[in-house]
Amino acid sequence: MNRRDLVLGTVAMPLALSPAWAHHGWSSFDQERPIYLEGKVASARWQNPHAELVLEVPADLKVPADLARREVPPQSAPVDGRALLAKAVVPNRKDQRWEIELAPLTRMNAWHVPEIKAGDSIAAVGFIFKDEKGAAIMRVEYLFVDGKSYGLRSSPA
């Protein structure tokens, strides 16, 4: 092994092991069972490939009575927002810290989503891994911040 290979390997290894490289496609998530989460943001990473939050949820989390009636903006993707909100449930698992995957920053900017920071309160409807197995990760379909709703699957319609 020459010196160049050793240097490249030393630089590449931490990048390959970094959690930021763990990107999840939609197919890993149960899109038949929308999940509702809300809470306080413990940490935020506002960068690509997509913005990520760590959300602390209360132990007594419940779906709000008005969720199915909330206005959701139209998206360019064919998403039936009303039906999705009407089906939303809280997860069976009782994790109180969830990794929340938002959209890429270009899409967040298209929706005019304000940068979310630690300490902010948010709510989201999205999808978690099938059969609730694996890490406590949610891929967000609708984000609720400061009384506004954002659809994150695609661009605004």
Secondary structure, DSSP 8 states (H G I E B T S, - for coil): --HHHHHHHHHHHHHHH-GGG----GGGB-TTS-EEEEEEEEEEE--SS--EEEEE--TT----TTGGGS----BSS---HHHHHHH-B--SS--SEEEEE---HHHHHHTT-----TT-EEEEEEEEBGGG-SS-EEEEEEEEETTEEEE-SS-B-
